[in-house]
Amino acid sequence: MPTFRSTLRRAYHQSGAHHVRRAAHRIALRTRAGAFRNEIGVVLHADHTDIRGTELAVYKGNLDRKAVAAWRRLVSEVRPTVAVDVGANYGEVAFSTCYYGLRELHLVEPNPAVLPWLRKTIAAATGDYPGTVLHAGAASDRPGTARLNLHEHTGVASLRVHNDRGVEVECFRLDERIHLGGDDSLLFKIDVEGHEQAALEGMAGLFHRRRVAGICEVLHADDDLLKYLCAQFTVALQQAGRELPVNEAQLRDTVARAREDGWGDLSKDVVLRSH
């Protein structure tokens, strides 16, 4: 049954008011050379010609509210010394919160349309986020190159979903680029439009014998990825702000139902923790 909030949201979109709001933010974003402040006051930069860039400005960086909420919660829980955002886009999740005791923040992004803006954000945030490292390319299970398929919406650029427009990008294993100490705690996010398992397998060396937590998108997950997640981590769904631990069968059934009926209050990201 539709909620009062969902009914209001539907009426708002049907009225066309959201187009007017987006246009106003696009003009403002262009006027400010792509700069806007997120909810905690960090200056982010985004392309005003990109649908996702404008939407980020509209929502002050908190566009994917469920992912941001999970990231903030895990930062408080894990208090990571190293954090890794794979599929960082404009950096809105990585820069959505403050960190205490963080030594390194690694951002991984292959999209050439996004990288100039992400570099501006990193340069402006250096004082508050020291140790930030940008990896311009795609996290994978082996080094080399691959075709990144590009779309008008930068959030859906993908190594897996074909499109007529594309560009060759560098691929690399993150466990060959990031070096952890024995006492480091690791927090990560994986959102790479169907390439999640390869990215995770390329991080395997970072997970060994340490406290690890993260979030991983399962919107495009196949059975192999779901099996891999449950074998390597303790997995929890996120629904209406609560975590629901699941086994492989429960995870597979829930994702299948969500694809048929809509995700609703269910987040497209699962929470992963060390066994």
Backbone torsions as a table, in degrees:
resi	resn	phi	psi	omega
1	MET	NA	132.7	-179.4
2	PRO	-62.6	140.3	176.1
3	THR	-84.9	166.6	178.0
4	PHE	-60.4	-40.2	-179.6
5	ARG	-65.2	-43.9	-179.2
6	SER	-66.5	-33.8	177.1
7	THR	-65.3	-42.9	177.5
8	LEU	-63.8	-40.6	-179.5
9	ARG	-63.1	-41.9	180.0
10	ARG	-64.6	-42.2	179.2
11	ALA	-64.3	-38.0	178.8
12	TYR	-62.1	-45.5	-179.3
13	HIS	-70.3	-36.6	179.8
14	GLN	-68.3	-25.7	-179.3
15	SER	-73.6	-18.9	-177.3
16	GLY	86.3	0.0	-178.1
17	ALA	-63.3	-29.8	-178.4
18	HIS	-67.4	-29.5	177.5
19	HIS	-67.6	-39.7	178.1
20	VAL	-65.2	-43.5	-179.8
21	ARG	-63.2	-43.9	-179.6
22	ARG	-63.6	-41.5	179.6
23	ALA	-62.3	-41.0	179.5
24	ALA	-63.8	-42.0	179.4
25	HIS	-69.4	-34.2	178.3
26	ARG	-63.3	-43.2	178.5
27	ILE	-64.5	-43.6	-179.8
28	ALA	-64.5	-39.2	179.7
29	LEU	-65.9	-40.3	176.9
30	ARG	-63.9	-42.0	-179.8
31	THR	-62.1	-35.3	-179.0
32	ARG	-91.6	16.5	179.3
33	ALA	56.1	36.2	174.9
34	GLY	87.6	0.9	-175.2
35	ALA	-92.7	139.3	171.6
36	PHE	-153.4	159.1	-179.5
37	ARG	-98.1	138.8	176.0
38	ASN	-86.2	-171.8	-173.5
39	GLU	-64.7	-24.8	-179.6
40	ILE	-104.4	9.5	174.0
41	GLY	92.7	3.1	177.4
42	VAL	-76.1	134.7	178.6
43	VAL	-82.6	116.4	174.9
44	LEU	-103.6	160.1	177.9
45	HIS	-126.9	138.1	-179.3
46	ALA	-149.4	156.6	-179.2
47	ASP	-80.5	121.0	-177.7
48	HIS	-69.4	-16.5	178.2
49	THR	-85.5	-7.7	179.5
50	ASP	-93.6	127.6	179.4
51	ILE	-54.1	-44.0	-177.5
52	ARG	-69.4	-36.3	178.4
53	GLY	-60.6	-44.2	178.1
54	THR	-66.1	-41.9	178.6
55	GLU	-61.2	-38.1	177.2
56	LEU	-60.4	-41.7	178.3
57	ALA	-64.7	-39.9	178.8
58	VAL	-57.4	-43.4	-175.2
59	TYR	-99.7	17.1	177.8
60	LYS	52.1	42.4	177.1
61	GLY	86.1	-15.7	-176.0
62	ASN	-98.4	61.5	-178.3
63	LEU	-78.3	-50.0	176.2
64	ASP	-93.7	83.2	-169.5
65	ARG	-62.1	-35.4	-177.5
66	LYS	-70.4	-39.6	178.2
67	ALA	-67.3	-42.7	179.0
68	VAL	-62.9	-43.4	179.8
69	ALA	-62.5	-41.9	179.3
70	ALA	-65.2	-41.9	179.7
71	TRP	-61.8	-46.5	179.9
72	ARG	-61.6	-41.5	-179.4
73	ARG	-64.8	-42.1	-178.7
74	LEU	-71.5	-32.2	175.3
75	VAL	-59.7	-43.2	178.4
76	SER	-67.3	-36.5	-177.8
77	GLU	-73.7	-49.1	-172.3
78	VAL	-85.9	-31.9	-172.5
79	ARG	48.4	63.0	-171.3
80	PRO	-67.0	148.9	169.2
81	THR	-91.9	-22.3	176.0
82	VAL	-135.1	131.8	177.1
83	ALA	-125.6	142.5	-176.5
84	VAL	-131.9	121.8	178.1
85	ASP	-111.3	104.7	-178.0
86	VAL	-97.6	115.4	-170.1
87	GLY	88.5	50.9	-170.9
88	ALA	-71.1	-24.1	-174.5
89	ASN	53.5	-123.3	-178.0
90	TYR	-86.4	5.4	177.5
91	GLY	86.3	14.8	-172.4
92	GLU	-67.4	-30.5	177.9
93	VAL	-79.9	-46.9	-178.3
94	ALA	-58.5	-36.9	-176.9
95	PHE	-100.6	21.2	-178.5
96	SER	-85.9	-5.1	-175.3
97	THR	-150.8	169.8	174.3
98	CYS	-98.0	150.0	-179.4
99	TYR	-117.4	147.3	178.4
100	TYR	-122.4	115.5	-178.4
101	GLY	87.5	9.4	179.9
102	LEU	-74.3	130.6	179.3
103	ARG	-96.7	-40.1	-178.4
104	GLU	-141.1	139.4	173.1
105	LEU	-122.1	115.8	-177.0
106	HIS	-106.4	126.3	177.7
107	LEU	-113.8	128.6	-178.0
108	VAL	-117.2	120.9	-178.1
109	GLU	-152.3	124.1	-179.0
110	PRO	-95.3	-15.9	-169.2
111	ASN	-73.7	114.9	-177.8
112	PRO	-64.8	-20.0	177.8
113	ALA	-74.8	-24.2	-176.9
114	VAL	-94.6	-33.2	-169.3
115	LEU	-55.1	-43.5	-180.0
116	PRO	-59.7	-36.6	-179.6
117	TRP	-73.4	-38.6	178.1
118	LEU	-65.5	-38.2	177.6
119	ARG	-62.6	-38.2	176.9
120	LYS	-63.6	-41.8	179.0
121	THR	-63.1	-45.3	-179.4
122	ILE	-62.2	-43.4	-179.2
123	ALA	-62.5	-39.4	-179.1
124	ALA	-73.5	-25.7	-174.9
125	ALA	-97.5	4.4	-173.6
126	THR	-54.4	-40.2	-177.3
127	GLY	-63.9	-38.2	-177.9
128	ASP	-91.5	-19.1	-179.0
129	TYR	-130.3	66.8	178.1
130	PRO	-66.2	155.2	179.8
131	GLY	79.5	17.4	178.0
132	THR	-81.6	129.9	-178.0
133	VAL	-125.1	128.3	176.0
134	LEU	-99.4	127.4	173.9
135	HIS	-107.6	104.1	-176.9
136	ALA	-85.0	95.4	-177.6
137	GLY	161.1	-167.8	-174.4
138	ALA	-112.3	127.8	173.1
139	ALA	-71.3	132.2	-177.9
140	SER	-151.0	-173.5	-178.5
141	ASP	-93.0	-1.4	179.5
142	ARG	-157.3	149.7	176.8
143	PRO	-73.7	158.2	179.2
144	GLY	147.8	-148.3	175.9
145	THR	-134.2	159.9	177.7
146	ALA	-154.3	162.1	178.4
147	ARG	-86.8	122.6	172.1
148	LEU	-94.7	116.8	179.5
149	ASN	-81.9	124.2	-173.3
150	LEU	-99.6	150.3	178.9
151	HIS	-137.1	165.6	178.2
152	GLU	-60.8	-35.5	177.8
153	HIS	-90.9	112.3	-173.3
154	THR	-65.4	-18.8	-178.2
155	GLY	-72.5	-10.0	-178.4
156	VAL	-116.5	14.8	171.4
157	ALA	-58.6	138.8	-169.0
158	SER	-149.8	145.1	170.7
159	LEU	-80.9	-17.4	-172.5
160	ARG	-105.5	-37.0	-175.3
161	VAL	-91.4	113.3	-172.4
162	HIS	-69.5	146.0	172.0
163	ASN	-148.5	159.5	-177.8
164	ASP	-67.0	-29.8	178.5
165	ARG	-94.6	134.8	179.0
166	GLY	-164.3	170.6	-178.9
167	VAL	-148.7	147.3	176.7
168	GLU	-78.8	133.0	179.2
169	VAL	-128.5	156.5	176.9
170	GLU	-74.3	141.2	173.7
171	CYS	-116.0	149.6	-178.2
172	PHE	-157.6	157.2	171.5
173	ARG	-86.3	130.3	180.0
174	LEU	-71.8	-27.1	179.1
175	ASP	-74.2	-4.8	171.5
176	GLU	-97.1	-8.7	-178.3
177	ARG	-110.1	-28.1	-176.5
178	ILE	-109.1	131.2	-177.3
179	HIS	-118.3	120.7	-176.7
180	LEU	-107.4	148.8	172.5
181	GLY	-89.6	169.5	-176.4
182	GLY	-63.4	-26.2	-177.5
183	ASP	-97.4	0.8	-177.4
184	ASP	-70.4	141.1	169.9
185	SER	-109.4	141.9	-169.7
186	LEU	-120.0	133.4	171.6
187	LEU	-122.5	137.4	-178.3
188	PHE	-141.7	158.8	172.4
189	LYS	-131.8	136.2	177.9
190	ILE	-126.1	116.6	176.5
191	ASP	-145.5	89.7	-171.9
192	VAL	-132.8	30.7	168.4
193	GLU	51.7	54.0	174.4
194	GLY	99.4	-6.2	-179.0
195	HIS	-103.9	20.3	-172.1
196	GLU	-62.9	-43.4	-176.5
197	GLN	-64.3	-43.1	178.9
198	ALA	-61.8	-40.7	178.7
199	ALA	-63.3	-42.9	179.9
200	LEU	-66.5	-41.2	179.3
201	GLU	-63.8	-31.1	176.8
202	GLY	-77.7	-2.6	175.8
203	MET	-108.7	4.6	-171.3
204	ALA	-53.9	-38.0	-179.3
205	GLY	-66.7	-20.5	179.1
206	LEU	-80.9	-20.9	-175.0
207	PHE	-88.2	-13.2	-169.5
208	HIS	-68.6	121.4	172.3
209	ARG	53.6	48.6	174.8
210	ARG	-152.5	165.1	177.3
211	ARG	-76.1	123.7	-175.2
212	VAL	-135.2	140.4	170.8
213	ALA	-147.3	155.0	179.9
214	GLY	-171.1	177.9	172.9
215	ILE	-125.7	144.9	-177.1
216	CYS	-139.5	129.9	178.2
217	GLU	-72.4	138.0	178.5
218	VAL	-120.5	15.7	-179.6
219	LEU	-57.5	-39.4	-177.9
220	HIS	-107.4	14.4	-172.3
221	ALA	-67.2	136.2	169.8
222	ASP	-97.7	178.3	-177.0
223	ASP	-62.2	-32.9	179.8
224	ASP	-62.8	-42.7	179.3
225	LEU	-66.7	-43.4	-179.1
226	LEU	-62.2	-40.0	176.9
227	LYS	-64.4	-43.5	179.8
228	TYR	-61.0	-46.3	-178.5
229	LEU	-58.6	-45.4	-176.6
230	CYS	-72.8	-26.0	177.4
231	ALA	-76.0	-33.3	-173.5
232	GLN	-95.8	-23.7	-172.7
233	PHE	-138.7	165.1	162.5
234	THR	-84.5	127.2	-169.9
235	VAL	-113.4	137.5	175.1
236	ALA	-133.9	134.5	170.1
237	LEU	-74.1	160.3	173.1
238	GLN	-120.9	118.4	-179.3
239	GLN	-138.5	123.9	179.6
240	ALA	52.0	39.5	176.1
241	GLY	81.1	3.8	179.3
242	ARG	-114.2	149.5	174.7
243	GLU	-94.4	135.2	-179.8
244	LEU	-124.5	102.4	179.2
245	PRO	-59.8	140.7	-178.1
246	VAL	-139.4	154.8	169.6
247	ASN	-95.7	-175.9	-174.7
248	GLU	-62.5	-45.1	-178.4
249	ALA	-63.7	-42.2	179.4
250	GLN	-65.3	-40.7	179.1
251	LEU	-64.3	-46.0	-179.4
252	ARG	-61.2	-44.0	-178.9
253	ASP	-66.8	-40.1	-178.4
254	THR	-66.7	-43.9	178.9
255	VAL	-63.7	-40.4	179.0
256	ALA	-62.8	-43.0	178.9
257	ARG	-65.3	-40.6	-179.1
258	ALA	-62.5	-36.4	179.1
259	ARG	-68.5	-30.0	-179.6
260	GLU	-84.2	-41.2	-169.7
261	ASP	-105.8	-8.1	-174.7
262	GLY	99.4	152.4	-173.6
263	TRP	-82.0	-27.1	176.2
264	GLY	54.3	-127.2	179.2
265	ASP	-79.5	-5.4	-178.4
266	LEU	-82.0	126.9	178.1
267	SER	-72.3	148.8	175.8
268	LYS	-80.6	-1.8	177.4
269	ASP	-110.8	135.8	171.9
270	VAL	-99.9	155.3	177.0
271	VAL	-95.7	132.5	-178.8
272	LEU	-118.2	138.3	175.4
273	ARG	-137.3	156.6	176.0
274	SER	-58.1	145.7	175.7
275	HIS	-63.2	NA	NA
